[in-house]
Amino acid sequence: MTMTKASRRSRTITWTAVQAGLWVGKRDGEFAGMIEARWGHGFVATTRLARELGVFETVDAAMASFEAA
């Protein structure tokens, strides 16, 4: 019988600005979600499964919303 340990996924997301107003996040090398600036209306955070986390006043607040998701 072979036993394997469940791997722990990193909670850290690395954010990259791919163009003006668009950030893509990766966790353990996989797509974690994105943040899109809605000029004058805030920043929309969307998970890798296309679930909208909300509209936030700052990009930092949008990034932080992924920690609770």
N, C-alpha and C positions, 0 to 999 in steps of 0.2 A: 504494500500500500504506500502511495506517495502522498505526502502532505505538502500543501503550499500555504504560504502566508498571504493573507489579503494585503494587497499593496495599498499604501496610503497615498492618496492624491494630494499634491501640493495645493495649499489654499492660495498661494501667491499667483496673481495674474500679472503678466508683463504686457504693458500697453505700448502700442506703436501708432503714431500719427501717420496714416497712409496718404492723406491729402488734407487740405484745409477743411476743418470741421468734421473729420471722421477718424475715430480711433478704433483699432482692432485689438482685442485682448486675447492672449494665449495662456493656457495653464498646462503645464507638462507637455508643451509642444503642440497642443490641440486647441482649436478655436474655442474660446470661452464666451465671446459675445462682442458687441460693438456699441459705440457711443457716437451719436450723430448730433451735431450742433443744429439747432433750429434757430437761426439768426434772429435775435430779439425775443425768443420764446423759451430759451433754455437748452438743455442737453437731454436727449432721449437715450435711455439705456435699454438694450435688447439682448437677451441671453442667446446662447448657441442654439436653443430650441425655438427661437423667435418669440419668446415671451417678453413682453414689454414690462420693464421694472418701474417705469415712471419717467416723468420729466423733472429735471433737477436744475437749480439755479446755476450751479458751477459744474465744470467737468470733473473736479475732484469729488464732489458729492455723487455724481453719476458713477464714478469708478468705485466709490465706497459701497454703493448699493449692491454690488456683486458679492460682497462678503456675507450679506444676509441671505442671499438667494441660494 
